[in-house]
Amino acid sequence: MKFLLTSGGVTNPSIHAALVELLGKPISECHALCVPTAQWGHPLCGPASARGFVAAEPRWSHFSGLGWASLGLLELTALPTVGERWVSWVEEADVLLVDGGDATYLCHWMRESGLADLLPSLSGKVWVGVSAGSMVLAPRIGSYFVEWAGAPDDRGLGVVDFAIFPHLGAFPTNTPADAERWAAEIADPAYAIDEQTAIKVVGDTVEVVSEGDWTRFDARGR
């Protein structure tokens, strides 16, 4: 699978170009599945925000509202109850749009649903993450971002070998100093990225695509 890991979506021409390159065809010809699951684990999210994402309301113009050929809903919490039917839904899609919320909650349902186990077989698909939808792929998320009371720890899926601190500079609690403290706890390679930055991952190749601000930390959090 190919990955475009963002903080705020496809917010500028550089990220847009990277997405089209990964897809291999225009966005208007691609069929997308929306994954809102992370929202249910975060206290600031709920029915209105999940609806806005899936309905491609203006706030999501840089994500679900990019002009996809079609949008479907893939709610991970439902998948264990429907047998294997959902596997073909994923295989027939071009891209998974994985929204933000709580990354540990998303991680839990990625495993429970079986989607985490399916990822290695989806070599031609693209994963576009926003916030928690990007963070979940890391080895660790960091206690700083754990909001779900049921989280046993801050471990992610470990699909990529670096962690992500999103929304750099977007909130009073997401300053460069906050990112440095988070990185020191993580003690893994990590990136702090703002809303104008994405990380493109294809195989072992990692590329930062940015028209904004970002910082890379080494395994010592520096």
N, C-alpha and C positions, 0 to 999 in steps of 0.2 A: 504494500500500500504506500501511496505517496501522501505527504502531509504538508499542510500550510497552517502553521500555528500562529494565531494572532491574539492580540489583546482586545481589539474592538471591531474586527472584521476587515473587509476589503475596502479600506478607507482612502486609498490614493491610487494613482495610475501605476505605480511600481508594483504594488501588491496585486492589483488587478491583472497586470501583465503576467506576473508569476502564476496566478491562478489559471489563466488561460493556457499557459505553457504546460502546467501539470495536467490539465484536462485534455489537452490535445485537440480541442475543438471549441467553438464559441459557446459561451455560457448559455445562450438561447437554445442550444441543441442538447443540453445536458439535463438529465433527470436527477433530482435531488431528494434526499430523505432528511427531514428535520428531526433532530434528537434533542428534546427539551428536558430530558430526565434530570440533569444537574440542578435545574431550578427548584425542584421539590425539596431539595436538601438545604436550601439557603433561606434564612429568615426574611430577606428582602425581596424574595421572588414569590410568585403565586399564580393563580389562574389568569390574571390580566396579562402578566408578562409572558406566560407560556402561550396564550392566545395571540399576542402581538407578534411573537416570533414565527409561529406556524402560519399566521395569516399574512405575513410579510407586511406588517404595518410600517409607516414611515420611519419609526425608530430603528427598524431592522433593514433599512434600504441598502446598507453595506454588507448584508449577509443573506438572509432569505429573500430579500427584495431586489436581488441583482438581475432579475429577468430570466430565471430558469425556465426550461421547457415545461417542467412540472415540479410540483412540491408535494411530497407525501410526509406522513407522520410516522416515526418509528419511536414508540414509547417503550423503553427498555423494561420498565416494571411489569408490562403486560406480556412480554415475550415468553416467560416460562409457562404460561397458561395456554399457549396456542400451538404446542408441538413444534415441528420443524418448518411450518409454513413460512415463517418470517425469513428464513435463510434465502429463499428465492427472491424475496423483496429486496434484500441487500444486494444480492448478486446482479439483479437487473438494474440497479441504480448506478449512476456515474459518480456520485459524490454524496458523502455524509456531511451534513452541516450540524456540528455539535456545539450547542449553546453553553453559556456559562451558568454559574450557580455554585454549588459546592462540589469540589472535585473528588472528595472522598466518597460522597454519596454516588456520584457518577461511576467511580471506580468499582464500588460495591455492585452496582447493577450491570456494569459491563461484564463482570465475572459471573454473576447470578444468571444473567440472560443467555450467556454463551457467546456474546458478540466478541469478547476479548479473545476467545479461542479461535474465532473465525478470521480475525484480522490477518494472520499470516497468509491465508489463501486468497486474499483480495488484492492481488498484485496490480491489477489495472485500475483500481479505484482510488479516489482522492478523499482525504479527510481534511475538512476545514474546521478548525476549532476557534472558538472565542473564549477567552479567559479560562474558566474551569475546563472547557472543552479542549483546550490546549494543555493545561497543567496536568490533566489526568494521565497523560502518556509518559510522564517523568517517573523516575524511580521514587522520588519523594515530592510531596507538595509543600511541606513546611507547616508547622503548627500555627503559624501566623494566619493561614488561610483556612483553617478547619473550622467550619461553622456547624456541621452536622453533629448532633449530640451522640449519635450512634456510631461514630467513627472509632474503630479500634486503635488506629494510629494514623500517621500521615503518609502511608505508602501509596504510590501510584502504580500504574501498570508496568512501568519500566520498558516501554516500547522504544523510547529514545533514551539516551544516556545523559541527559541534562535536565535541569529543572527550570521553571519559568515563573518569574514574578511579573504579573500583568499590571496594566493601568498605571505605569510609572508616571508620576506627576499629575494624574487625573483626579486624585482624591487627597485630602490632608493626611491620610494614613498610608499613602503610597509614595513617599518621598524617596530620594536617593539614599538617605540615611536609613530609612526603613528597609530598603532593599539590601543594603549592606549587612544589617543585623540578620535579616532572613537568610542571606547567603552564608553567613558564618554558621548558622544552625544547620543548614542543609549539608555543607561540607562536600558537595558534589559540584561538578561544572554546572553553571547556571547562567541564565540571561534575565535581565530586567528589561522589559520592553514597554514602550508607550503605545498609544492608539494608532500611531502611524508606522508601526513596525510589525513585521511578520518574520517567522523562521520557516524556511522551506527545507524539507527533509526528503531526499530521494536516496534510498539505500543507505550508504555510509556517508553521503555528502550532505553537509549542513550549511545552509547559506542564509545570512541575515539580509532581508529585503526591507529597506527603511527610507522614509522621508522625514523621520523624526529622531527621537533620542532612544538610545539603548546602551546597555553596559553588559559586558561578559565578565563573569567571575570564574576563577579557577576552582579547583577542588578544595582549596583552603579558604574559600569565601572572599577572595581579594580580587 
